[in-house]
Amino acid sequence: MGQATTTILGIETSCDETAAAIVRRHGNGRAEILANMVRSQFDEHKAFGGVVPEIAARSHVQYMDHIVAQALEQAGLGFGDLDAIAATAGPGLIGGVLVGLTSAKAMAYAHDLPLLAINHLEGHALTPRLTDGLEFPYLLLLVSGGHSQFVLVKGVGDYERWGTTIDDALGEAFDKMAKMLDLGMPGGPQVEQWAKKGDPTRFDFPKPLLKEKRLDFSFSGLKTAVRLAAEKAAPLSDQDVADICASFQATILKILDNRCRLALARFQTEFPDLPPRLVVAGGVAANRAIGQLLQDLAVEYGAELVVPPIQLCTDNGAMIAWAGIERFNLGAQDGPDFQARPRWPLDETDMALAAKGDAV
């Protein structure tokens, strides 16, 4: 017997995208994205070489109502057609999170709709169930500007973090390197393009934690090594820049190869009767060299690799709406007093790291 059809508006404002989407799960379980609107703030932040939190929050305030109205119009729906409203409540830049969550609270109150306060990371974690109907359990590799984590996804609200970054996230490392070399924004795609023209063996950059068996990442030492190499080779020619980018990317690939092998082996040990399932999310998933590495590993380990479309890997409202649907259909609902959280570990048992401010 199928469930009732559920239609939810999702709002995402954790960083520099103002996003709203409407997602429907039909009674037979089929998911349908009725609208998915995203407004990037790239132009507002370009001059600063990175996201400025105050500017991001003001932009969310300016465009929130418009983006929600666009989503409703695209879906051909009104608030009366919705079952609930979901919004990112953390982790993220607290000013932006407050704008989205407060707007969702106001809309829910005005239209007498349930509110669902969503962990941004849970949105990423559940996206493969929206796109591919993936069954639990599976392994999530989240690689973005703010996060580098391995998470075992066992069920809705049931997550076990296997590893995280102890300093910079991978996307952040790409962005900082691009800024260091004056390549422009966004950093990741710029580094990838320059790497295609370079010699990946010219610079031997360090590979932090590579000899350790834990699944954590560290990229700050690598970033420092890149800066020192650039200073030593200055003034930099275009070939120097290309070689630095190629060597940096090759180092990242070796680190990811090592960590993914360890994670897949652990999955096989813990679930010997299941084929490994690896999901990749976050903006760094768009890097083609990284994508090819993961494809090769999936073949080697007999793993099912799921990479959602890139517009659903980066920050978007559809993943928040879907996480809302998953939780709503389990009877969840949040009150108007739910507080925005700049830090919010997906694995709530990991409070030691959370207390240190590391679990976001």
C-alpha positions in Angstrom: 0.0 0.0 0.0 1.5 3.3 -1.1 1.8 6.5 0.9 -0.1 9.7 0.3 1.3 12.2 -2.2 3.5 14.7 -0.4 4.5 18.1 -1.8 7.0 20.3 0.0 8.7 23.7 -0.6 12.4 23.7 0.3 14.5 26.8 1.0 18.3 26.8 1.1 20.4 29.8 2.2 23.4 28.4 4.0 26.0 30.1 1.9 25.8 32.3 -1.3 23.0 30.7 -3.2 19.4 31.8 -2.6 17.4 28.7 -3.5 13.8 27.5 -3.4 12.4 24.3 -4.9 9.2 22.3 -4.8 9.4 18.5 -4.8 6.6 16.0 -4.8 6.7 12.3 -3.8 3.9 10.4 -5.3 2.0 7.7 -3.5 4.0 5.0 -5.4 7.3 6.5 -4.1 8.3 8.3 -7.3 10.0 11.6 -6.8 9.4 14.6 -9.0 11.0 18.0 -8.9 8.3 20.5 -9.9 10.5 23.6 -9.6 14.1 24.3 -8.6 15.2 27.9 -8.6 18.7 29.0 -7.6 20.1 32.5 -7.6 23.9 32.7 -7.4 25.6 35.6 -5.7 28.8 35.2 -7.7 28.8 38.8 -9.0 28.3 40.3 -5.5 31.3 38.5 -4.1 33.6 38.4 -7.1 35.5 41.6 -6.2 36.4 40.2 -2.8 37.8 36.8 -3.9 35.4 34.9 -1.7 32.1 34.9 0.0 31.4 37.9 2.4 28.9 36.7 5.0 27.2 40.1 5.5 26.7 40.6 1.7 25.4 37.1 1.4 22.8 37.7 4.1 21.6 41.0 2.6 21.3 39.4 -0.8 19.2 36.5 0.7 16.9 39.1 2.3 16.6 41.0 -1.0 15.7 38.0 -3.2 14.1 35.4 -0.9 10.4 36.3 -1.6 11.1 36.6 -5.4 12.8 33.1 -5.6 9.9 31.5 -3.6 7.4 33.2 -5.9 9.3 31.9 -9.0 9.3 28.4 -7.6 5.6 28.4 -7.0 4.9 29.9 -10.4 7.1 27.3 -12.2 5.3 24.5 -10.4 1.9 26.0 -11.0 1.1 25.8 -7.4 0.0 28.0 -4.4 0.8 27.6 -0.7 -2.5 25.8 -0.4 -1.2 23.0 -2.5 1.8 22.4 -0.1 1.9 19.9 2.7 4.8 21.6 4.5 7.7 24.0 4.2 11.3 22.9 4.8 14.3 25.1 5.3 18.0 24.8 6.0 18.5 25.5 9.7 22.3 24.9 9.6 25.2 24.4 9.3 26.3 27.4 7.4 26.9 31.2 7.5 24.5 32.1 10.3 23.2 35.3 8.8 22.1 33.5 5.6 20.7 30.5 7.6 18.6 32.9 9.7 17.2 34.6 6.6 16.0 31.3 5.1 14.7 29.7 8.3 12.9 32.9 9.5 11.3 33.3 6.1 10.1 29.6 6.2 8.7 30.1 9.8 6.8 33.2 8.6 5.4 31.4 5.5 4.5 28.3 7.6 2.7 30.4 10.2 0.9 32.6 7.6 -0.4 29.6 5.6 -0.9 27.2 8.6 1.7 24.7 7.3 4.1 22.4 9.2 7.7 23.5 9.4 10.7 21.2 8.9 14.1 22.5 10.0 16.7 20.6 7.9 20.4 19.9 8.4 22.0 21.1 5.2 24.3 18.0 5.3 21.2 15.7 5.5 20.0 17.3 2.3 23.2 16.2 0.5 23.1 12.8 2.2 19.6 12.0 1.0 19.8 13.4 -2.5 20.6 10.0 -4.1 17.2 8.8 -2.9 15.6 11.7 -4.7 17.6 11.1 -7.9 18.2 7.3 -7.9 15.9 5.8 -5.3 18.9 4.4 -3.6 18.3 2.0 -0.7 20.0 2.3 2.7 22.8 1.8 3.7 25.3 3.6 1.5 28.5 5.6 1.9 28.5 9.4 1.2 31.7 11.2 0.2 30.8 14.9 0.6 33.4 17.2 -1.0 32.5 20.9 -1.2 33.8 24.3 -0.2 32.8 23.8 3.4 32.9 20.0 3.9 35.1 17.0 3.3 33.5 14.0 4.9 32.8 10.3 4.7 29.4 9.5 6.2 27.7 6.1 6.4 24.0 6.8 5.7 22.0 4.1 7.5 18.6 5.7 7.4 16.8 9.0 7.7 18.3 10.7 10.7 20.7 7.8 11.2 24.3 8.8 10.2 27.8 7.7 11.2 30.6 9.9 10.3 33.7 7.9 9.3 36.0 10.8 8.5 36.3 14.5 8.1 38.8 17.2 7.4 40.8 18.4 10.4 41.4 21.8 8.8 40.4 23.0 5.3 37.7 21.4 3.2 38.7 20.2 -0.3 36.7 22.9 -2.1 38.2 25.5 0.1 41.7 24.3 -0.7 41.0 24.6 -4.4 39.5 28.1 -3.9 42.4 29.3 -1.8 44.9 28.0 -4.3 43.2 29.7 -7.2 43.2 33.0 -5.2 46.9 32.5 -4.4 47.7 32.2 -8.1 45.2 34.9 -9.1 43.2 32.5 -11.3 39.8 34.0 -10.6 36.6 32.5 -9.2 35.2 29.9 -8.9 38.5 28.4 -7.9 37.9 24.7 -8.5 37.1 24.9 -12.3 40.0 27.4 -12.8 42.5 25.0 -11.2 41.1 22.1 -13.2 41.5 24.0 -16.5 45.0 25.1 -15.8 46.0 21.5 -14.7 45.1 20.1 -18.1 48.1 22.1 -19.6 50.6 21.3 -16.8 53.1 18.6 -15.8 51.7 16.7 -12.8 55.1 15.4 -11.8 57.0 18.7 -11.6 56.2 19.4 -8.0 56.2 16.8 -5.3 53.7 18.2 -2.8 53.0 16.6 0.6 50.1 14.2 1.2 49.0 14.7 4.8 47.8 11.8 6.8 48.3 9.4 3.8 50.1 6.8 5.9 47.4 6.8 8.6 44.5 4.4 8.6 41.9 6.8 9.7 39.6 8.3 7.1 40.2 12.0 7.9 41.6 14.6 5.5 44.1 17.5 6.0 44.7 20.0 3.3 46.3 23.1 5.0 49.8 21.7 4.8 49.3 21.1 1.1 48.1 24.6 0.6 51.2 25.9 2.4 53.5 23.8 0.2 51.9 25.2 -2.9 52.4 28.8 -1.7 56.1 28.1 -1.0 56.6 26.5 -4.4 54.9 29.5 -6.1 57.2 31.9 -4.2 60.3 30.0 -5.1 59.4 29.9 -8.8 58.4 33.6 -9.0 57.9 35.4 -11.2 55.5 32.7 -12.5 55.1 32.0 -16.2 51.9 30.5 -17.5 53.7 27.1 -17.6 54.7 27.4 -14.0 51.1 28.1 -13.0 49.9 25.1 -15.1 52.5 22.8 -13.6 51.6 23.9 -10.0 47.9 23.3 -10.7 48.6 19.9 -12.3 50.8 18.8 -9.5 48.3 20.0 -6.9 45.4 18.1 -8.6 47.5 15.0 -8.9 48.3 15.1 -5.2 44.6 15.5 -4.4 43.8 12.5 -6.6 46.3 10.3 -4.7 44.8 11.4 -1.3 41.3 10.7 -2.5 42.3 7.3 -4.0 43.9 6.3 -0.7 40.9 7.4 1.4 38.3 6.0 -0.8 40.0 2.6 -0.9 40.0 2.5 2.9 36.3 3.6 3.1 35.2 1.0 0.5 37.1 -1.7 2.3 35.5 -0.8 5.5 32.1 -0.9 3.9 32.8 -4.3 2.6 33.8 -5.5 6.0 30.7 -4.1 7.8 28.3 -5.1 5.1 29.8 -8.3 3.5 26.5 -9.3 1.9 26.0 -6.0 0.1 27.7 -4.5 -2.9 29.5 -1.3 -1.9 27.4 1.8 -2.6 29.3 5.1 -2.9 27.6 8.5 -3.3 29.5 11.7 -4.2 28.0 15.1 -3.5 29.3 18.7 -3.3 30.7 21.1 -5.9 34.0 19.3 -6.1 32.1 16.3 -7.6 32.1 18.3 -10.9 35.9 17.9 -11.3 36.3 15.5 -14.2 39.6 14.0 -13.0 38.1 13.2 -9.6 35.1 11.8 -11.3 37.2 9.5 -13.4 39.1 8.3 -10.4 35.9 7.4 -8.6 34.6 5.6 -11.7 37.7 3.5 -11.8 37.6 2.7 -8.1 33.9 1.7 -8.4 34.8 -0.7 -11.2 37.7 -2.2 -9.2 35.6 -2.7 -6.0 32.4 -3.8 -7.8 30.7 -0.7 -6.2 27.6 1.2 -7.3 28.7 4.8 -7.8 26.0 7.4 -7.7 26.8 11.0 -8.7 23.6 13.2 -8.8 23.4 15.8 -11.5 25.8 18.7 -10.7 22.9 21.1 -10.0 21.8 18.7 -7.3 25.3 18.2 -5.9 25.8 21.9 -5.2 23.6 23.8 -2.8 20.0 23.8 -3.9 16.4 23.8 -2.5 15.4 20.5 -4.0 17.6 18.5 -1.7 16.1 20.4 1.3 12.6 19.8 0.1 13.4 16.1 -0.4 14.9 15.8 3.1 11.8 17.5 4.4 9.6 14.9 2.6 11.6 12.0 4.0 11.3 13.4 7.6 7.6 14.5 7.1 6.6 11.0 6.1 8.1 9.7 9.3 6.0 12.0 11.3 8.6 14.7 12.0 7.7 18.4 12.5 9.5 21.3 14.1 8.2 24.2 16.1 8.6 28.0 15.5 11.2 28.1 18.3 13.7 25.9 16.4 17.0 27.8 16.5 19.4 28.3 13.5 22.7 26.5 14.1 26.0 27.6 12.5 27.5 24.2 13.4 25.5 21.1 13.3 27.1 17.6 13.1 25.2 15.2 11.0 26.4 12.4 13.3 24.9 13.7 16.6 26.9 11.2 18.6 30.1 12.8 17.5 29.9 15.5 20.2 33.6 15.5 21.1 34.5 17.0 17.7 31.4 19.1 17.9 32.5 20.6 21.1 35.8 21.6 19.5 33.9 23.3 16.7 35.1 20.8 14.1 31.9 18.9 13.4 29.9 21.1 11.0 
